[in-house]
Amino acid sequence: MCKDYILCATRSIMGAMRETGLFPVKRRKAVPYAFVLEGLDPLAIETRSMFGCLAVYVGEKIVLLLRDRPKETADNGVWLATTEEHHASLRRDFPTMRSIQLFGKQVTGWQVLPSDAPDFEQAALLACELIVARDPRIGKVPKSRQKSAKKASRS
């Protein structure tokens, strides 16, 4: 009984602190393009915040980044984690896909399906289908995870 009373009292105090602003609660941003996560439902995905965006992982591979910034809209959309060798073949599947403008003229593995493209939703759902089918053109193991995997294999 005593434990329950203490627990209830603690919850009441914490609730009061949140309401008065003494214990601020950090609100999570809404998931941009939530339909993309629904399209990946057959997979065990993991999401993480990354640079104000939402990174989507399948196992050790990062596959997508969901970006919806109200002030810097040029690269909003679904970013595909890929490599330069796959750009041409992916462009056949995604005609509106382009390089990320934030990085200047430098070509990187990241490509964007822009949210302002007329076929955005269809393209994003096709990307989900390819990821679910384990298309090797989408997804890569980040360098930091490559290093930790190598250390683990040495032990």
N, C-alpha and C positions, 0 to 999 in steps of 0.2 A: 504494500500500500504506500509506504513512504517513497519508494523509488518512483512509482507512478505519479505521486504528487509532485515530486521534484521535476520529473520530466515534463509534466503539464505546466508547471510554473515557469520552467526554462523556456518552453515554446511560447508561452504568453509574453514573456519579457522580450524574447527575440522578435516576435511579431510586432510588438509595440515599438521596438527600436527601428525596425524597417519602415513602419508607417510614419514615424517622426523624422526619418532621415538620418538618425544617429548611426544606423548600420546600413549603409546604402547597398542595394542589390544591383549588381551589374546585369543589365538586360542583354540577352542574346539577340543578335540581328536575325531578321527573318531569313530563311534559306532562299537565295535567289534561284529562280527556275526550278522549283521543287519537283516539277514534272520529270526532270532529268533523273533525280534520285528514284522516282517511281519506276522509270524505265530500266533502272539497274536492279530492281527488286529481286530477280532470280539469284543475284550474287551477294556474297557477304562483303559489304563495303564498309569502309571506315571514312569518316569525314573529319577534317581538322581545319581550323582557321589558319590562313596563310596570307600575309600581306593584305589583310582586309578582305580577303576572298575566302571561298570555301573549297579546299582541296579534297578530291575524292580518290581514295586508294582502293585497289583490289589486291589483297595480300600485300606484298612488298612494293608493288608498282603504283606509282601515281598515274592516274589515267586522265583525269579532268581537273579543271579549276573553274569554278563558277564565279563570275565577276559581274557585279551590278553596282557601279559607283555613280551616284547622282551628279557629282561635280566633274568627274573625268570619264566621260561616256564613250570615248573613242574606241576603247577595247572591251567594252561590255559584251558579255555573251559567254559561250562555253569555250574554254581553252582546251585544246587537245594536246596531251603530252605525247610527243612523237619524236622522230629524228629526221634530219634533213633528207635522208635517202628516201623517205616515204612521202614527202610533200607532193610530188607529181601524181602518184597513184591515188592519194587521198583527195587531191583536187578534182580528180575525175568523179569521185563519189560526192564531193562537197564543192560545187562550183563557186560558192560565195566565200569559202574558206580563204583566209589571208594570214600573212605574218602579223605578229603583234606590233603595233605602232609605238608602244611605250619604249621599246628597245631601240628605236631609231632605225637605221638602215641595216643593222646587224641581223643576220638571219640566224634564228635559233630553232630548236626543236619545237617550241611552242607555236601552235597555230590557233587562230580564233575562228569560231563560227559566230559572226557578229549578231547581236540581238536585234539590230535594226534591219537585218536582211529579210526580204519577203518570205524566205523559206526557213527561217530560223528554227521554228518548232520541229518541222519535219527533219531538218538536218541534225538537230540535237537528238531526236529519237533514233535516227539512223545510227548516229555515233553510239548510242546506248546499245543498239542491236549488235553492232560490231564488237563492242566491249564484252557483251554477254557471250558472244560466239568466240571470244578469245582471239580476235584479230591481232596478229603480231605487230601491226603498224601503229597501234595505239597503246600507250603505256610504257613507262620506263622506271627502272629502279633509281631513285635519287642517289646522288654521290654519297651523301651522308649515310644512307642505309647500305650502300655497297661496302663502305669501309667497315661498318659494324658487322656485316655478314662475314667479311674476310677475317676479322678478329675472332669471331665466334668459331669459325672453321679451323683456326690455328690452335685453339685451346683443346 
